[in-house]
Amino acid sequence: MANVHCMKCGQDREGLANPPFGGDLARQVHEKICKPCWGEWIGRQTMIINEYRLNVVDPKAQEALLEEMKTFLGLSA
């Protein structure tokens, strides 16, 4: 696994072994987010899903989670 300069924490740290899901956004996460910050997002995502009782099969819930992820990780434009 290569090091990345993380957009969230600003440090050069170990990156993810593979993109976490498919698509262009996953490629950005793989190239710009370190493994520890991705782990923080996974914890935050779980909290959001539970707190708002999101149905992760619902496309609207998926889109809301992706927007939250982009904001949390500093990937939003």
Summary of the structure (lengths in Angstrom):
residues: 77
radius of gyration: 12.5
end to end distance: 26.7
largest distance: 35.8
contacts: 203
relative contact order: 0.18
helix: 55%
strand: 10%
